[in-house]
Amino acid sequence: MQKVALTSTYRDKRGKGPARQLRMLGQVPAVLYSKGHSTLYTLNPKEIDKLLQTPSGENSLITLQSETVGTPPAEGEQGSRLAILKALQRSPITGKILHVDLFEISINDPLTLRVPVEVFGVSVGVKNGGILQHTLRDLEIRCLPSLIPDKIRIDITLLKVGDSLHVKDVPVSEGIEIISDLNLVLVSVVAPMSEAKLEAMLATAPKDTKAPEVIGAKKEEEDGKADPKAKGGKEKGKEEPKAKAKEGAKK
């Protein structure tokens, strides 16, 4: 587990307005939660990005080195504090970090968190034409901060077609407890779909599909029925005077 130091500044102004002003200045508002109370901080977004690129990523142990701006922090909130990333909010448009939530921890107290799972090797089943299905991408564990692994690596070399690895099969170091359901399937190798099965599925697919209704065409058809001129017809009211005129000419 990697420990990363972040330069931080205490702040005492809460609310959306002050937070927005910090972002305009290129800083990120942050909150450190600790045993029923919280402390406001300002962080450098570049340092946060560097932290996320480390092998430990979001599970890195964070040391907050702080300076005071505004009202001095309460007793017990001063100096260096150990924390872990709790939540990270980004802009859906630009991807920039908007807000950071941190959780203060003690090096002597165990904590619960999720750790990514990485598979390695090429399974026997895949070599024989099978398909690898990686169902779970992370596991929930509980351990002391000093024992948090960067990732949990799983060797899938011996998996044959039809084989699977469950959470209970995952080897972990001493002092680490897996909280996730032990019966969940982590990785499996399944047989590829045969051509005969694929053709059978296509044969049983419904074939009675109606053509999509074109609203414009239907409207033109209805207008044509309502207006005789649309089909080259003539109105009866205008045909009768012409017929009478012809009869008068014959007389």
Stockholm file with secondary structure:
# STOCKHOLM 1.0

chainA/1-251         MQKVALTSTYRDKRGKGPARQLRMLGQVPAVLYSKGHSTLYTLNPKEIDKLLQTPSGENSLITLQSETVGTPPAEGEQGSRLAILKALQRSPITGKILHVDLFEISINDPLTLRVPVEVFGVSVGVKNGGILQHTLRDLEIRCLPSLIPDKIRIDITLLKVGDSLHVKDVPVSEGIEIISDLNLVLVSVVAPMSEAKLEAMLATAPKDTKAPEVIGAKKEEEDGKADPKAKGGKEKGKEEPKAKAKEGAKK
#=GR chainA/1-251 SS CCEEEEEEEECCCCSHHHHHHHHHTTCEEEEEEETTEEEEEEECHHHHHHHHTSTTGGGCEEEEEEECCSSCCCTTSSSCEEEEEEEEEECTTTCCEEEEEEEECCTTSCEEEEEEEEEESCCHHHHTTCEEEECCSEEEEEECGGGCCSCEEEECTTCCTTCEEEGGGCCCCTTCEECSCTTSEEEEEECCCCHHHHHHHHHTSCCCCCCCCCHHHHHHHHHHHHCGGGGTCCCHHHHHHHHHHHHHHHC
#=GC SS_cons         CCEEEEEEEECCCCSHHHHHHHHHTTCEEEEEEETTEEEEEEECHHHHHHHHTSTTGGGCEEEEEEECCSSCCCTTSSSCEEEEEEEEEECTTTCCEEEEEEEECCTTSCEEEEEEEEEESCCHHHHTTCEEEECCSEEEEEECGGGCCSCEEEECTTCCTTCEEEGGGCCCCTTCEECSCTTSEEEEEECCCCHHHHHHHHHTSCCCCCCCCCHHHHHHHHHHHHCGGGGTCCCHHHHHHHHHHHHHHHC
//
